[in-house]
Structure formats: C-alpha cells, structure tokens
Amino acid sequence: MDYELRHSTSKGISSGTPSPLGASLTKKGVNFAVYSKYADQIFLLLFDKSNDRIPTDIIQLKKTRLHIWHAEVTGIGAGQLYAYKAVGRYEPQQGFRFNENKLLIDPYAKALTGKHGKEEHLLVPFDPRKGKKELIKSSLDDSDIVPKSVVVDDSFDWQSDRHPRIPLDRLIVYETHLKGFTAHASSHVRHPGTYTGFIKKIPYLIELGVNAVELLPVHDFYIRRFLREKGLTEYWGYNSIAYFSPEWSYSTKSHPGCQVNEFKTLVRELHKAGIEIILDVVYNHSGEGNELGPTLCFRGIDNQSYYLLRGDEKEPYRYYVNDTGCGNTVNIDNKMVRTLVLDSLRYWVKEMHVDGFRFDLATVLGRHKGKFSKDAPFFNEISRDPVLSGIKLIAEPWDMVTYELGNFPIGWCEWNDKFRDTVRLFNRGENGQLRDLAYRLTGSSDLFNDDGRRPNHSINFITAHDGFTLYDLYSYNQKHNDMNHEDNRDGSDHNHSWNCGVEGPSNDPNVTKLRRKMIKNALCLLLLSSGTPMILGGDEFCRTKRGNNNSYAQDNEINWIDWSFRKKNSEIFEFCQHLIDFRKEHAILRREIFFSGKDEDLDQIPDIQWFDKNLNPINWHDDSIKLFAYQLDGSESVTALGNYHLFFILNSESESQTVHLPYHPGMHWHVIIDTSKRQGHDFKLLSDSEIVAETMNVADHSIIVLIGI
C-alpha cells in the first residue's frame, strides 16, 4: 500500500541517521530511527494533538542494510507528537502481522500521551465464515485512540545529583506501588497517586529508616480488555508497552511528556534523602498478549523479531511461546531486541538516575537457545557494560516453566522465596523447618556460596505485592479474592498463613494479641537475619488487603495504603523502626561473609553457635524441634563496633519454655527484644533493658533477643 506522503512547508525532510534509535533532538530538528527487519515500508506520522486521527505529516523512512528505518525532520522539537505505521505481509501463520491500519507506538518512545481507548478498535476481528479470527486482518483505523509518542528533551536540573550507591550490606528495601503509596485520601498530599505526591512522603521513609524504594512497574502499560469489561484495571502494571516511558497516569497530566521530569524530580528528591530507587521492570513479555491480542507496538513493527513464536509444520509461527503466562514471550535471543532492553536499562540509569532494577520473571532473559544459562548473552552483555555492571541487579529467579533460585551470575541478587516459605512455616509452628531455617537466617549459603556470592545477594522477604500482606498472613487461612470476579479461583492456595483462630477481622483480645506477636516475630526474622531485607509497604503498620492475595487489578482501597493505620497500629510501626535501627547499629547482622561456625578472631567463641533450650548442641535431624537458640559473636564482624554477643531464642511452640543462657565471664545478658510484650516493653534500649542470668522464660509463639556485653 502506498500512502499519500505529505509534510508541512515549515518542515524539512532528510535521510537522517540510523543511530540512535528512537526520536532524538538534533541541531535542526528531530532524528527518527526504528528497527524492522521484515517490513516493506515504514511511515512516520506527526500529530498536533493526542486524539487527532489525521496527521499533519506522513513521511516515508529510508531503510539501511541493518534494517533500521530513519529520517530527520527539521522545524520540530521537544513536545512533538508522533507514531509509526508499518506496511508488509499479513500472514500470521507465517509470523507476519503487519497492518497499515494500525498506529504504532515507537519502541523507544520516552513518553506517551495517555492510555488506549475504544477497545473495539483494537480487537482482532471475527468472521464466522472464515473461522480462526487471529488470521483475519483488521480494517479499522485506530489513529485517534492510540496514545501518541512524544519527543522528549532529556535536559533537567539535577542539582548535582549522584547515585547514593548504598552497599548491599546496608540496604533495607521498601517495596511499594507508586500510585498506591499516596492515592488514599488519608495521605493528605496535593497530587495523590502521582510522582509528585510520592515526594511528600519521603520524610516518612526517612523516619521509618529504609534507604531503598523498590517501585512496582512504572513503564507505560496496556490495560487488557477482560479487565476493562469487569470494571477492573491493570493496577500492578505488569503489562508494559513502552520500555522507556514513565507511566502517564502517575503524572499530573499538565502537558504531554510531563511525566518524564516529574519522575526525575522524584528520583532527585529521594537521592537528596539518601534513598535509592529500584524499578521493577518487565522485559519478559509485552502488553500485546497472545495471537488474539491488540497490535500496539512490537507486533505491528516486526512480530517475528520481537517475539518467540511457535506452531506446527503448516503454520510454524502462528502462535506465541507463553513461558511468562502472560500471552507472549519477548525474544531476548534476537540481538536487536536485546539491544532494545539494554538501551532501556541504560536510559533509566543515565538519564533518569535510577539505582537498580528488579527483573520480573528474570529467567526468561537468561534463556539462550531455549535453555537458561548464567552465561546467556543478556547476562554477559550487562557484565561488560560500564553503566549497568555497577548498579543493583535483582532477579525474580523463576517463570512459568523454570525455577533457578541460586543460579544467577555473580553480581546478581535474587528474590529468595525459600526464605519466605520457611519463615512462614516455622513461625506458624510447622514441624521439620529447623535445618532449612538455619540456612535462611544466615544468608542462604546453600544457594549463594557455591559461586562466590555473599549473604546480601539473597533478597529476603516474607511478604511482597503478590500475596498476603503481613497482617493478612496472620488473619486469614484462605484467600478472599472475590472482588477479582474470578470466583476466587485466582491467586495461590499455598500461603502458609494462619488466622490465629478467627478468619478475618476480630475484636477478641487474645486473637489480637497473638496476631501482633506473630507480626513482630516475622519482622524480627526478616530484619535480623543475614541477607538484604525487603519490607512490603504498609506492613510496618498492619496494612490489610482484606484477604486478597492477588490484588493485581484493584485500583482502590484494597491496594491503596491507608495512612490512618500508622496511628492505629503505632505499636507495630515503632517496633519495626527499632528493629531497623538495631540492624544498622550491629554489624554482625549485616555480615558480608557467611558464618562458618569457627572462631576466626581467636577469642574462644565461634562466629555462630546453635543450641537447644538446655544449651546442648542441636539435633539437626529432629524434625519436631520448634524452639532453638543461636549466638552470634559480634567481634567476628569485619566492621565490628565492639565486643558483644547476640543471643536469639525462637519459640514457635504453643507453650512457654525455659531456656538456659550461655555463660561468659564478666559479661551480662540484657533483654533487648521480647515479642510477647506489649508496646513500650517489646523493645528496650540497652540502658533500660532487664539483666538476666542463667535462664530465660520464653512465651509461646515468641522471639527474644539478648545482647551480652
């Protein structure tokens, strides 16, 4: 198909350059470059307004031998709206899905003008006479309902901003949702649910004591049809469609592209407070879904290059590989697709100043020729990259078909779901957790020590966005996902939770007391273990999602943090604060090497010792043990702050127990933490602490921490 080429008299057209990809400001205008190996023609369309159907200019791009299409347009600049249309074969069974009727987002777009509208224009048409609907080409033009890409000026007043570069051993991560952090009316910010609104809560993060924020995806995302039809939305944002563009709906919407500088301002202000920002990124799939999904960007520009395809002998490329469970899988083995992802990462570090990334379903990115490998090209290219090799890299080490916890390259951290599950099982009193828990409390050497990594490469968590909140973990035995309109079939049934006797909210003082003990126990195990702790935002003051363990589509008070809970549950908030401070003050809790059980500093005391309640060595083969103790020698830390010992007693029994304490000449044991005590008595400063001698009574389902000096 030949378009009627046109351009305004005020604009000049030249061939431009194939590099860099995307829309780049030049001295005279803007250079546009886009990759497509199989297209026959690529057209650049310029628009004045986001909802315009008719472009002001239609410009045919020139193709290089490297399959990059490009042109320079003079007389335009930052703020210009644009899109592409691609012409080529429409043979889905062979992997070609070009459709000149579909307006396409630039894969390198740095900002979009909004969200997709009029869903029916994006659907795959169905003709019952022809059957297979994904093989039918849509004739609907969607130019007025597709968000336009925005030319962005990268300049910004960073005010001498620098990456905080907090060492892993000092990192305390706070996972939260950009919008949900301030969307609730109780946040009392001027622009709730936005980058700007988030800034107003930075003093709270400082007060809590965390020093890294891990944001759920902030790349622009597509909202799937089935969610729209149920009155739901793509709240978590794991359906990315523009890997360079900050999500438009989190901005003040003051003008096209404003989300870029608003995001940069947030980063700058976090850095001023000494807080790093880590982005949860979704490069394993895109928002275009499976063969029945809409054509928004990659599918229309070069379906065969961007996605892994499958089929049979007759129709080899009709369907999409779905290792992600999200309809498609990005073809990271393709060099140009890998370049797109790496360019995106570099952009967010160099231009947006983020400090690291958590990679959703990271095993997909580590596949080479169909198999996961720590030597995959993606990993190797990152390790050689001067920008990316020095930032924080965190893997979610699984996908729908592969589980690779502990198998990522040196330098990578990993979400440790074994820590999550073992702590949950032990805390609720399950048998057989002792051996595994000992590994989890000490940094998971069974997972990370064999390749030279350290305890802090384990990202320890008990709760995350996916699953119960900490309060719900001890308030519900079952998930309650009815608001998702899937008859409660969605979400995991294996939560290792315990409702403490009553399902859901309870005014029973015994139930309430037990739940608070369990929450404190969990916070102790998280914040006083070796490894890098990650707190789910709101857990520090008992946020609830009302038992919903799969709240991905709930853009409402299920997910929004209710700040009134901070005052209501000040006991838990203050306890969490104290734990964070205690972790910072005692270097042995942040040890950078694994415990060996040996006396490395020749003071006659091993770096770690394990005991039963009578100070006998633990019988590691006794699966009935639910109470044990261990001692850490503070002087064994490389950055020891003094000669001290820490003694931990963990009791998940339903009855209180008497535990004997180690004897050290001239040293006294001070009770610092007792999770069975009420507010004001659960955590004691050393100067106010009780001194105990030979034994200690430990309440049921509780943890005690003593310091010996």
C-alpha positions in Angstrom: 0.0 0.0 0.0 1.3 3.5 -0.9 0.5 6.4 1.5 -0.1 9.9 0.3 3.1 11.4 1.5 2.8 15.0 2.8 4.6 17.4 5.1 4.1 21.0 6.2 6.0 23.6 4.3 7.7 24.6 7.6 9.3 21.2 7.9 12.3 19.8 6.0 13.0 16.1 5.4 16.4 14.5 5.1 17.6 10.9 5.4 18.9 11.4 8.9 20.9 8.7 10.6 20.2 5.1 11.8 21.6 5.9 15.3 20.5 6.4 17.9 17.2 4.5 17.7 14.1 6.4 18.8 13.4 10.2 18.5 16.5 12.3 19.1 16.8 16.0 19.1 19.3 17.4 16.6 20.5 21.0 15.9 17.9 21.4 13.3 15.0 19.2 14.4 14.5 15.6 15.3 16.0 12.4 14.0 13.7 9.3 14.0 15.0 5.7 13.7 13.2 2.4 14.2 14.2 -1.2 13.6 12.2 -3.6 11.5 13.7 -6.5 9.6 10.7 -7.7 7.7 8.6 -4.5 6.9 8.2 -3.4 3.3 7.7 0.2 4.2 7.7 2.3 7.4 5.9 5.7 7.7 6.4 8.4 10.3 3.2 10.3 11.2 3.3 13.6 13.0 0.3 14.9 15.0 -0.7 18.2 16.7 -3.0 16.6 19.4 -3.1 13.3 21.2 -6.6 12.4 19.9 -6.1 13.5 16.3 -7.0 11.0 13.6 -5.4 12.9 10.7 -1.7 13.5 10.9 -0.2 16.8 9.9 2.6 15.0 8.1 3.2 11.5 6.7 6.9 10.8 5.9 8.3 7.6 4.4 11.5 6.4 6.2 14.6 5.2 4.5 15.9 1.7 5.3 19.6 0.8 5.9 21.1 -2.6 5.3 20.9 -3.2 9.1 17.1 -3.0 8.8 16.9 0.4 10.5 14.5 2.9 9.1 15.2 6.6 9.6 14.7 10.2 8.7 15.5 13.7 10.1 12.7 16.2 10.3 13.7 19.9 10.7 11.4 22.6 12.1 10.1 20.4 15.0 11.4 19.8 18.5 10.6 18.6 22.0 6.9 18.0 22.6 6.2 16.9 19.0 3.7 14.0 18.9 4.4 11.1 16.5 3.7 7.5 15.7 4.6 4.9 13.1 2.7 2.8 10.6 4.3 -0.3 9.1 3.4 -1.9 5.8 4.2 -5.5 4.9 2.9 -9.1 4.7 -0.1 -10.1 6.8 0.4 -13.8 7.1 0.0 -14.7 10.8 0.5 -18.4 10.3 4.0 -17.5 9.0 4.6 -14.9 11.7 3.9 -11.7 9.7 1.3 -9.4 11.2 1.9 -6.1 9.5 -1.2 -3.9 9.3 -1.1 -0.4 7.8 -4.3 0.4 9.5 -2.7 0.3 13.0 -1.0 3.2 14.5 2.1 2.1 16.4 4.0 3.3 19.4 7.7 3.8 18.9 9.5 1.0 20.9 11.9 3.7 22.0 9.2 6.3 22.9 10.3 8.3 26.0 6.7 9.4 26.8 3.2 8.7 25.7 0.2 11.0 25.6 -2.2 8.7 27.6 -3.9 5.3 27.6 -5.5 3.4 24.7 -9.3 3.9 24.3 -12.2 2.4 22.3 -11.2 -1.2 22.9 -13.3 -2.4 20.0 -10.9 -0.7 17.5 -8.0 -2.8 18.9 -9.7 -6.2 18.9 -8.9 -8.9 16.4 -11.9 -9.1 14.1 -14.1 -12.3 13.9 -15.7 -13.5 10.7 -17.6 -16.8 11.4 -17.3 -17.7 7.7 -13.5 -17.7 8.0 -13.1 -19.2 11.4 -9.8 -18.6 13.0 -10.1 -14.9 14.0 -6.5 -14.1 14.6 -5.9 -14.8 10.9 -8.3 -12.0 9.8 -6.8 -8.6 9.2 -8.5 -5.7 10.9 -9.5 -2.8 8.6 -10.3 -0.4 11.4 -8.1 2.7 11.7 -7.3 3.4 15.3 -5.2 6.6 14.9 -7.5 8.7 17.2 -7.5 6.2 20.1 -3.8 5.2 20.3 -1.6 7.3 22.5 1.0 9.2 20.6 4.7 9.1 21.3 6.3 12.3 22.5 9.7 13.8 21.5 11.4 14.5 24.8 14.2 16.8 25.7 16.5 15.0 28.2 17.8 18.1 29.8 16.9 18.5 33.5 18.2 20.4 36.5 19.6 17.5 38.5 21.2 19.9 41.1 24.5 17.9 41.2 22.5 14.6 41.9 24.6 11.5 42.5 23.7 7.8 43.0 23.8 7.1 46.7 25.5 3.7 46.0 24.5 2.2 49.3 26.4 -1.1 49.9 24.3 -4.2 49.8 25.1 -5.0 53.4 23.4 -1.7 54.5 20.5 -1.8 52.1 16.9 -2.0 53.5 14.4 -2.2 50.7 10.8 -0.9 50.8 8.6 -2.4 48.1 5.6 -0.2 47.2 3.3 0.9 44.4 3.9 4.4 43.0 0.2 5.3 42.9 -1.0 3.2 45.9 1.5 4.9 48.2 -0.4 8.2 48.2 -3.7 7.5 46.4 -5.7 7.1 49.6 -7.3 10.3 50.9 -5.5 9.8 54.2 -2.2 10.5 52.5 -3.1 14.3 52.5 -0.9 15.1 49.5 -1.8 17.6 46.9 -1.4 15.3 43.9 -2.4 11.8 45.2 -1.2 8.8 43.4 1.5 10.6 41.4 5.3 11.0 41.2 4.8 14.5 42.7 2.6 13.1 45.5 5.2 10.5 46.4 7.8 13.2 47.1 5.7 14.4 50.0 6.0 11.1 51.8 9.8 11.0 51.6 10.1 12.3 55.2 8.1 9.2 56.3 10.6 6.9 54.7 13.4 8.6 56.4 11.6 8.3 59.8 11.0 4.6 59.2 14.6 4.1 58.4 14.6 2.4 55.0 17.1 3.5 52.4 15.8 2.0 49.1 12.4 2.1 47.5 11.5 -0.7 45.0 8.7 0.5 42.9 6.3 -1.8 41.1 6.5 -1.2 37.3 6.4 2.4 36.2 6.8 1.7 32.4 3.7 2.7 30.5 1.4 -0.3 30.4 -1.7 -1.5 28.5 -4.9 -2.4 30.2 -6.3 -5.7 28.9 -9.8 -6.0 27.6 -11.1 -8.6 30.0 -10.2 -6.4 32.9 -11.9 -3.4 31.4 -15.1 -5.4 30.9 -15.1 -6.4 34.6 -14.6 -2.8 35.7 -11.1 -3.6 36.8 -7.7 -2.3 35.6 -4.0 -3.3 35.2 -3.2 -1.8 38.7 0.2 -3.5 39.3 1.4 -2.5 35.9 3.0 -5.8 34.8 1.8 -5.3 31.2 4.4 -3.0 29.8 4.1 -1.5 26.3 6.8 1.3 26.3 10.1 0.4 28.0 11.4 4.0 28.0 8.3 5.9 29.1 7.2 6.6 32.7 3.6 5.7 33.2 1.4 8.6 32.1 -1.4 8.1 34.6 1.1 8.7 37.5 1.8 12.2 36.3 -0.1 15.5 36.9 -1.0 15.4 33.2 -0.1 19.1 32.9 1.3 18.7 29.4 2.5 15.9 27.1 5.6 14.4 28.4 5.4 16.0 31.8 5.8 12.5 33.4 9.5 12.5 32.5 10.5 15.5 34.5 8.1 14.6 37.3 9.7 11.2 37.6 13.2 12.8 37.5 12.2 15.2 40.3 11.1 12.2 42.4 14.4 10.5 41.9 16.4 13.6 42.7 14.5 14.2 45.9 14.8 10.6 47.0 18.6 10.8 46.5 18.7 14.0 48.5 17.3 12.0 51.3 19.9 9.2 50.9 17.3 6.8 49.4 17.9 4.7 46.3 15.3 3.9 43.8 15.0 0.4 42.3 12.5 -0.2 39.5 10.6 -3.5 39.0 10.9 -4.0 35.2 9.0 -6.3 32.9 11.1 -7.2 29.8 10.0 -10.8 29.6 6.7 -10.1 27.8 4.8 -7.1 26.4 1.2 -5.9 26.8 0.2 -7.1 23.3 -0.7 -10.6 24.7 -1.2 -13.7 22.6 -2.3 -14.1 19.0 -5.7 -12.6 19.9 -4.2 -9.5 21.5 -4.1 -6.0 20.0 -1.5 -4.6 17.7 0.1 -1.7 19.6 3.8 -1.6 19.0 6.2 -4.6 18.6 3.7 -6.9 16.9 3.0 -4.3 14.2 6.6 -3.2 13.7 8.3 -6.6 13.5 6.4 -9.6 15.0 8.9 -12.2 14.0 11.9 -10.3 15.6 10.3 -9.2 18.9 8.6 -12.4 20.0 9.2 -16.1 20.3 6.8 -17.9 18.0 5.6 -21.4 17.7 3.2 -23.6 15.6 3.2 -26.7 13.5 4.6 -27.7 10.2 1.9 -26.0 8.3 1.6 -22.9 10.4 5.1 -22.6 12.1 4.7 -19.1 13.6 1.0 -18.6 14.2 1.1 -18.8 18.0 3.3 -17.2 20.7 5.5 -19.0 23.2 4.0 -18.4 26.6 6.7 -19.1 29.2 5.6 -16.0 31.0 1.9 -16.9 31.5 1.1 -13.5 30.0 0.4 -14.5 26.4 3.8 -13.9 24.8 7.5 -14.1 25.4 10.0 -11.5 24.3 12.7 -12.9 22.0 15.8 -11.8 24.0 18.0 -14.1 21.8 17.4 -11.6 19.0 20.3 -9.2 19.1 18.2 -6.1 18.2 15.6 -7.0 20.8 18.3 -7.5 23.4 19.7 -4.1 22.3 16.3 -2.5 23.0 16.2 -3.9 26.5 19.8 -2.9 27.3 19.3 0.6 25.8 16.2 0.9 28.0 18.2 -0.1 31.1 21.0 2.4 30.3 18.4 5.1 29.7 16.8 4.7 33.1 20.3 4.8 34.7 21.9 7.6 32.8 19.0 9.9 32.1 16.6 9.0 34.9 19.3 8.3 37.5 17.7 5.1 38.9 19.9 2.9 41.1 18.9 -0.6 40.1 16.3 -3.0 38.7 14.3 -5.9 39.9 13.7 -8.1 36.8 10.2 -9.7 36.7 10.5 -13.4 35.6 14.2 -12.9 35.0 14.8 -16.5 33.9 13.2 -15.6 30.6 16.0 -13.1 30.0 18.6 -15.7 30.8 17.4 -18.1 28.1 19.7 -18.8 25.2 18.6 -21.2 22.5 15.7 -22.3 24.7 17.7 -23.1 27.9 18.5 -20.9 30.9 22.2 -20.2 31.4 24.1 -17.8 33.7 26.3 -17.3 30.6 23.4 -16.2 28.4 24.2 -13.2 26.1 21.9 -10.9 28.1 23.9 -11.5 31.3 27.3 -11.3 29.6 26.5 -8.0 27.9 25.3 -6.5 31.2 28.5 -7.7 33.0 30.6 -5.9 30.3 28.6 -2.7 30.3 30.2 0.2 32.1 26.8 1.7 33.0 24.9 -1.5 34.0 27.6 -3.6 35.6 27.8 -1.3 38.7 24.2 -0.9 39.6 21.9 -3.2 41.7 20.5 -6.1 39.7 17.8 -8.2 41.3 16.3 -11.3 39.7 12.9 -12.9 40.2 14.5 -16.3 39.6 11.6 -18.2 38.1 8.9 -18.1 35.4 6.1 -20.5 34.3 8.4 -23.3 33.3 11.8 -22.6 35.0 13.0 -22.2 38.6 16.6 -21.1 39.0 17.0 -19.7 42.6 20.7 -19.5 43.3 21.8 -19.9 39.7 22.2 -16.3 38.5 25.5 -14.8 37.7 27.9 -13.2 40.2 26.8 -9.7 40.9 23.1 -10.5 40.8 20.8 -10.6 43.8 17.8 -12.8 43.8 14.4 -12.8 45.4 14.6 -15.7 47.9 11.2 -17.3 48.1 12.7 -20.1 50.2 13.3 -17.6 52.9 9.6 -16.5 52.6 8.2 -20.0 52.8 10.5 -21.4 55.5 9.9 -18.4 57.8 6.2 -18.6 57.3 6.1 -22.3 58.1 8.3 -22.1 61.1 6.5 -19.0 62.5 3.1 -20.8 62.5 4.6 -23.8 64.2 5.1 -26.4 61.5 7.5 -29.4 62.0 10.6 -30.0 60.0 11.8 -26.4 59.4 14.9 -26.3 61.6 17.6 -27.2 59.0 16.2 -25.0 56.3 15.6 -22.1 58.6 19.2 -22.1 59.8 20.3 -21.6 56.2 17.7 -18.8 55.7 18.7 -16.9 58.9 22.3 -16.9 57.9 22.1 -15.7 54.3 21.3 -19.0 52.4 24.8 -20.2 51.9 23.3 -23.4 50.3 22.1 -21.2 47.5 24.7 -18.4 47.1 28.0 -19.5 48.5 29.0 -22.0 45.8 29.6 -19.3 43.1 31.3 -16.7 45.3 28.3 -14.6 46.1 27.6 -13.3 49.6 24.7 -13.3 52.1 23.4 -10.0 50.9 22.8 -11.3 47.4 19.8 -13.0 49.0 16.8 -10.6 48.9 14.9 -11.8 52.0 11.2 -11.2 52.1 8.2 -12.6 53.9 5.6 -10.6 52.0 5.5 -8.8 48.7 3.0 -7.2 46.4 2.0 -10.7 45.2 0.3 -12.5 48.1 -1.0 -11.6 51.6 0.2 -8.5 53.5 1.8 -9.3 56.8 -1.3 -8.5 58.7 -3.4 -10.7 56.4 -0.9 -13.5 56.7 -1.9 -13.9 60.4 -5.6 -13.0 59.9 -6.7 -15.4 57.1 -6.3 -19.1 56.4 -7.8 -18.8 53.0 -7.6 -16.2 50.2 -10.6 -13.9 49.7 -10.3 -12.7 46.1 -14.0 -12.3 45.2 -13.5 -8.7 44.1 -11.4 -10.0 41.2 -14.6 -11.5 39.7 -12.9 -14.9 39.1 -15.0 -16.9 41.6 -12.0 -16.9 44.0 -10.1 -19.2 41.6 -7.2 -16.9 41.1 -4.2 -16.4 43.4 -2.2 -19.0 45.3 -3.8 -21.5 47.6 -0.4 -22.2 49.3 0.1 -19.2 51.6 1.4 -20.9 54.7 -0.8 -18.4 56.6 -2.5 -18.7 60.0 -5.6 -16.8 61.1 -4.8 -17.3 64.8 -8.2 -18.8 65.4 -10.6 -16.4 63.6 -10.9 -15.8 59.9 -10.6 -12.1 59.2 -11.0 -9.1 61.5 -11.5 -9.9 65.2 -12.1 -7.9 68.4 -11.1 -10.9 70.6 -8.2 -9.6 72.7 -6.5 -13.0 72.7 -6.6 -13.2 68.9 -5.4 -9.7 68.6 -2.5 -10.2 70.9 -1.4 -13.4 69.2 -1.6 -11.8 65.8 0.6 -8.9 66.9 3.1 -11.4 68.3 3.2 -13.2 65.0 3.7 -10.0 63.1 6.6 -9.0 65.4 8.1 -12.4 65.1 8.1 -12.1 61.3 9.6 -8.7 61.4 12.4 -9.9 63.7 13.2 -12.8 61.4 13.2 -10.5 58.4 15.2 -7.6 59.8 17.7 -9.5 62.0 18.7 -12.2 59.5 21.7 -12.2 57.2 20.8 -11.1 53.7 19.1 -8.0 52.3 15.7 -7.4 53.8 12.7 -6.2 51.8 9.6 -4.8 53.5 6.3 -4.7 51.8 5.0 -1.1 52.1 2.4 -0.8 54.8 3.4 -3.9 56.7 5.1 -1.7 59.2 1.6 -0.6 60.4 -0.6 -3.6 59.6 -1.9 -2.6 56.2 -4.6 -5.1 55.1 -5.9 -6.1 51.6 -8.9 -7.9 53.3 -7.5 -11.3 52.5 -7.0 -10.7 48.8 -3.7 -12.4 47.8 -3.9 -11.4 44.1 -4.8 -7.8 44.0 -3.3 -7.0 40.7 -6.4 -5.5 39.2 -7.7 -3.5 42.2 -7.1 0.2 41.8 -9.0 1.1 45.0 -8.7 0.9 48.8 -7.8 -2.8 48.6 -4.3 -1.7 47.4 -4.1 2.0 48.4 -2.2 2.5 51.7 -4.5 3.8 54.4 -2.2 6.1 56.4 -4.6 6.2 59.4 -3.3 2.7 60.2 0.0 4.3 61.2 -1.6 5.8 64.3 -3.9 2.9 64.9 -1.1 0.4 64.8 1.7 2.6 66.2 2.9 -0.4 68.3 4.0 -2.3 65.1 5.4 0.8 63.4 7.6 1.7 66.4 8.7 -1.9 66.7 9.7 -2.0 63.1 11.6 1.3 63.5 13.5 -0.1 66.4 14.4 -3.3 64.5 15.8 -1.3 61.6 17.9 0.8 63.9 19.1 -2.3 65.7 20.2 -3.8 62.4 22.1 -0.7 61.4 23.9 -0.5 64.8 25.1 -4.1 64.9 27.4 -5.0 62.1 27.2 -8.8 62.8 23.6 -8.7 61.5 24.9 -7.3 58.2 27.9 -9.6 57.9 29.3 -9.7 54.4 30.6 -13.2 54.5 28.9 -16.4 55.5 29.1 -17.7 59.0 31.5 -20.7 59.3 30.9 -21.9 62.9 34.6 -21.3 63.5 36.4 -18.9 65.8 38.0 -16.6 63.3 39.2 -13.9 65.7 40.7 -16.4 68.3 38.6 -15.3 71.2 37.5 -18.8 72.0 33.9 -18.2 70.7 32.8 -19.3 67.2 31.1 -16.7 64.9 27.9 -18.6 65.3 26.7 -21.4 67.7 23.4 -23.3 67.7 21.7 -24.6 70.9 18.6 -26.3 72.2 16.9 -24.9 75.2 19.4 -26.7 77.5 22.4 -25.3 75.8 23.1 -28.6 74.2 24.1 -28.8 70.5 21.1 -29.0 68.3 20.0 -32.3 66.9 19.6 -31.3 63.3 17.7 -34.5 62.4 14.9 -33.9 65.0 12.0 -32.6 62.9 9.9 -32.0 66.0 12.1 -29.1 67.2 10.2 -25.8 67.3 12.3 -24.0 69.8 16.0 -23.3 69.4 18.6 -20.6 70.1 21.8 -19.3 68.5 24.6 -17.0 69.5 26.5 -14.5 67.3 29.9 -13.2 68.2 29.8 -9.5 67.4 33.6 -9.3 67.3 33.6 -11.6 64.3 32.2 -8.8 62.1 34.7 -7.2 59.7 33.3 -3.9 60.8 32.8 -4.8 64.5 31.6 -1.9 66.6 32.7 -3.6 69.9 33.0 -6.8 71.8 29.4 -8.0 72.2 27.3 -11.2 71.7 23.8 -11.6 70.5 21.6 -14.4 71.6 18.4 -15.3 69.8 15.7 -17.5 71.1 13.0 -18.6 68.7 9.9 -20.4 70.0 7.1 -21.4 67.7 5.7 -23.9 70.3 2.2 -23.2 71.6 3.6 -23.3 75.2 6.1 -21.2 77.0 9.6 -22.7 77.6 12.6 -22.1 79.9 15.8 -21.6 78.1 19.3 -21.6 79.5 21.7 -18.8 78.6 25.4 -19.2 77.7 27.9 -18.0 80.4 30.8 -15.7 79.5 33.0 -14.5 82.4 32.4 -10.8 83.1 29.6 -10.5 80.6 25.9 -9.8 81.4 22.9 -10.6 79.2 20.4 -7.8 78.6 16.9 -8.4 77.1 16.5 -6.1 74.1 13.6 -7.7 72.3 10.7 -9.8 73.6 7.8 -10.0 71.0 5.4 -11.3 73.7 5.4 -8.0 75.5 3.1 -5.0 74.9 4.2 -1.7 73.3 7.0 0.0 75.2 8.2 -3.3 76.6 8.7 -5.3 73.4 11.9 -3.4 72.6 14.3 -1.9 75.1 17.3 0.3 74.8 20.4 -1.1 76.4 20.2 1.5 79.2 16.6 0.4 80.0 17.0 -3.3 79.5 16.5 -6.1 82.0 19.6 -8.0 83.0 19.1 -11.8 83.2 21.4 -14.5 84.4 21.2 -18.2 83.8 17.7 -18.8 82.4 15.0 -17.0 80.4 11.3 -17.8 80.2 10.1 -17.6 76.6 6.4 -17.2 75.9 4.6 -19.3 73.3 5.0 -18.1 69.7 7.6 -15.5 70.5 11.1 -14.4 69.9 13.6 -13.0 72.4 16.9 -11.3 71.6 19.5 -10.6 74.2 22.8 -8.7 73.9 25.8 -9.7 76.0 28.3 -7.0 77.0 
